[in-house]
Amino acid sequence: MDEQPEPAQTAGGGLDRRADLSEFLRTRRARLKPEDVGLPDFGRRRVPGLRREELAQLAGVSVAYYTRLEQGNGRNVSAEVLDAIARALRLSDAEHAHLMHLAKPKQLKKKPVARSQQVRPALRHLLDSIESVPAYIVGRRSDILAWNRMASALFGDWAEMPAQERNWARMVFLRPEYRELYLEWQQKASDMVGYLRMDAGCHPDDPRLSALVGELSVKSEDFRRLWAAHDVKEKSYGVKRMRHPLVGDLTLSFETFRLVDDGEQSLVTYHAEPDTPSAEALRLLASWGADATRAATGT
C-alpha cells in the first residue's frame, strides 16, 4: 500500500498554498547537511537535514519567526527575509521564485486561470512552416496547445486524442507508450512534476490544475512519490534520448522559448546534431509525418 500523502487542497478545490509553503521549506531544509553550510555537526540527528534553529541562524532571523514561516504563515514576511532564507537553503533560481510565489501571493497579478488559452494564428503558421524540426506550443499545466507535422511524427498523432488528454503530465504518467518512448523516463517524469509545481505556486486556485494533480495522484504511484518531494523546475533546454517505434534510438536537443506576449505559453523545439544517425532518423520521420507511429505499430 502506497503511503505518499494526498495533495493538500482548499475547501474551494484549489491547492493549499500554506501547506505547500510549509512542505516546500521543510523538504529544502531536510536535504541540507551541516557540513554543506559550514556548520559543525554534533552527532546523530533524529531527522535528516538542518535543524530549524540552524537555518534561522544562517538566515539571520529568529527561530520563532522562521518556525511561523515553515508552518505556512508567510503573511507579513518581507522579500528581503525570503531572499535571506533562499540563500541559507541554497535554493536555485526556480526554487527561489517558487518560494516567492508561495509566501507572497499578493504581489502576483491575478489572471483568470480557468479560461482556455489561445494560440495566435501567426504562431500556428510558424509551426506549419517548420518542416524538419518537431515543434509545439505548451501552456499552463503543460497542456499542448498547437504542434506541427514533425511533432506528430515524433510523439504520436495528438490530433487523434481528445483535447483534455493533450497534456504532457497526463501522457507521461498514464500512457505506456510514452514510458517506452523516453529512455530516461524517470528524469522526464521528474521534470514534468517540477513544471507542475511551478504552475501550482503561481496558480494555486486553478481548478483544472487541482483536478489534474488529483487525478494523477490517484492513478499513478510514481506521480504521488515525485509530487511529495516538492521539487520545482523551469522549462529550459537539454537533451532527451528516445526510442521511437519506427526509427529506433534518437538523441535530440530541445530548446524552450517563452513567448513575450504570454509568459504562460512556450515554443518547444527538438533538433539533432547534423550528420548523425539521429538527424537521419528525423529525416525519415519527416517523410512519414503523422503516419509514423501508425506505421510502426502496423495500424
Disulfide bonds with the S-S distance in Angstrom:
none
